[in-house]
């Protein structure tokens, strides 16, 4: 099941390949200050795939906060927060802000998530368990 999304100006785009119907996913609404300010709720599928493309890398903002483990991808032109990534020895993992998807209303209701309450090692383990592990990030100029 393929789903597409993008930031407001179209600079950041994504395509997800999910293994189940959209309605069966409950996006995780992180309660950290950054995610809450953006109204973000994340969808991911460790058995699915994600392709993020960036048309103009000069207006891709990469932001880290808190422990600095994850990197948030934000369009510097329109301000939309598209995805969060983790680049470790075992590869790139990511979760997508469901609100950027063109059909975000077809996903299940959001559930609260509090990763900031977890120890750093437990947070990484959770992300490895839940996030896309087949991630491609491509940039153009």
C-alpha positions in Angstrom: 0.0 0.0 0.0 1.6 3.2 -1.3 1.1 6.6 0.3 2.7 9.9 -0.7 3.2 13.2 1.0 5.2 16.4 0.9 5.8 19.7 2.7 3.7 22.7 1.8 6.0 24.0 -1.0 6.8 20.5 -2.3 10.6 20.7 -1.7 10.5 17.7 0.7 8.5 14.7 -0.6 8.0 11.1 0.7 6.6 7.9 -0.5 5.7 5.1 1.9 5.2 1.4 1.2 3.2 0.0 4.1 2.4 -3.6 4.8 -1.1 -3.0 6.2 -4.1 -0.8 5.6 -3.7 2.8 6.7 -6.6 2.5 9.1 -4.7 -0.2 11.1 -1.8 2.2 12.0 -2.1 4.5 15.1 0.2 7.4 14.5 2.3 8.2 17.6 1.9 11.8 18.8 5.2 12.5 20.6 4.8 14.8 23.6 8.2 16.5 23.4 8.1 20.3 22.9 9.3 20.2 19.3 6.9 17.6 18.1 4.0 19.1 20.0 4.7 22.6 18.6 4.5 21.0 15.1 1.4 18.9 15.8 3.4 15.9 14.7 2.2 12.3 14.9 4.4 9.6 13.4 3.7 6.6 11.2 6.2 3.9 10.5 6.5 0.3 9.5 9.6 -1.7 10.2 8.7 -4.1 7.4 7.7 -1.3 5.0 9.8 1.1 3.0 10.3 4.9 2.9 11.7 7.1 0.2 12.4 10.8 1.1 13.4 13.1 -1.8 14.7 16.6 -1.4 14.4 18.9 -4.5 16.7 21.7 -3.2 19.0 20.6 -0.4 19.9 24.2 0.4 16.5 24.6 2.0 16.5 21.3 3.9 16.9 22.1 7.6 18.3 19.2 9.8 17.6 19.8 13.5 18.6 17.9 16.6 17.4 18.6 20.1 17.3 16.8 23.5 19.8 14.0 23.4 20.6 14.7 19.8 20.1 11.1 18.8 17.4 11.8 16.2 17.5 14.3 13.3 14.4 16.1 12.3 13.9 17.0 8.6 12.2 20.4 8.2 11.7 22.4 5.0 13.4 25.8 5.7 11.3 27.4 2.9 7.8 26.5 4.2 8.5 25.3 7.7 6.9 21.9 7.5 8.3 19.1 9.6 8.4 16.0 7.3 10.2 13.2 9.1 12.6 12.1 11.9 15.7 10.0 11.1 18.2 7.9 13.0 21.5 7.1 11.3 23.4 4.3 13.1 25.8 1.6 12.3 22.9 -0.7 11.2 21.6 1.9 8.7 19.2 4.7 8.4 15.8 4.4 10.1 13.0 7.0 10.0 9.4 7.8 10.9 7.1 10.2 8.9 4.9 12.9 10.3 1.5 11.5 9.2 0.2 15.1 8.7 2.3 15.5 5.5 0.6 12.6 3.8 -2.1 13.4 1.3 -4.4 10.9 2.8 -3.5 11.3 6.5 -7.2 11.2 7.4 -7.4 7.5 6.5 -5.0 6.5 9.3 -6.2 5.5 12.7 -6.5 7.9 15.6 -3.2 9.1 17.1 -1.9 7.7 20.4 0.3 9.6 22.9 4.0 8.7 23.0 6.6 9.9 25.5 10.1 8.8 24.2 11.7 11.5 26.3 10.8 9.4 29.4 12.9 6.5 28.2 16.6 6.1 28.8 18.7 6.8 25.7 19.4 3.1 25.1 15.7 2.2 25.5 14.7 5.0 23.1 17.1 3.7 20.5 15.7 0.2 20.9 12.2 1.4 20.5 13.0 3.3 17.4 14.8 0.3 15.9 11.7 -1.8 16.7 9.1 0.7 15.3 10.7 2.8 12.5 11.2 2.1 8.8 14.4 0.2 8.3 14.3 0.3 4.5 14.9 4.1 4.1 16.2 5.9 1.1 17.0 9.6 1.3 17.9 11.4 -2.0 18.8 15.0 -2.6 19.0 17.1 -5.7 20.2 20.6 -6.3 
